[in-house]
């Protein structure tokens, strides 16, 4: 099985270190100009009702829609320090990958908070950390508790005994049969979601977190279900049916012959923020062949 540690930028966005927090000021509720340096942070701020305090976001922050109207402070790998400073923020919230900005922020006496999102516990921990830092700790605790309950109850009793072998594809070339496929392995939030939804990750125990798989590797792994995550496919000129059709030549895979290749195009499926429970619901429905509408909840947004 050929597995490469190399991975495109999209995948590196998902890899972070442990959570690092800075001390809170005496008046945490006083923050009124917050700059977010990642989509999951922006979504968390809005989910906590702090959208009116957001002064700037990255160009990748697309949810909720009003976040896209905020001033742009650059991208994930290339945040614009000058743009950040021009917004006169009183708090910058970032990921461990942004630690190179710490000396500049400290020199300018700009407070910062660093959170992580590599695992489900870190995603939920980010909700609590931002809430506590920004003076809405009680609201954040309620949201975090609700997210934890959704994870715990995702797979009803009796379904956990039927665990399909699942491959989560996070990146590949589209419009052609899959050749070099990047998929989620152990230690990722995708891996945890597969387990919570009642499945087994075919890359369980594999490293790195997002290895590249060759066609031979795919045949060796023999997944029962393939989840092809293509966020914002429509905006990229891609159609879900066409993406699924790329897998046609792989008729040696059970997932293909059994017509169990599922293309998920919602942007939420690529953002490890509080909307991860929507992806969890979809995975539960797919793994156990049930209609999400039976749960009495709206289907996940396409954003």
ABEGO torsion letter per residue (X at the ends): XBBBABBBAAAAAABBBBBBBBBBBABAAABABBBBABAAAAAAAAAAGAAAABABBBAABAOBAAAAABBBAEBAABBBAAAAAAAGBABBBBBAAAAAAAAAAAAAGBBBBBBBAABAAAAAAAAAAAAAAAGAAAAAAAAAAAAAAAAAAABBBGAAABBBBBBBBABBBBGBBBABBBBBBBGBAAAAAAAAAGBBBAABGBOBABBBBBAAAAAAAGBABBBBBBBGAAAAGBBAAAAAAAAAABAABAAAAAGABBBBABAAAABBBAAAAAAAAAAAAAAAGBBAAAAGBBBBBAX
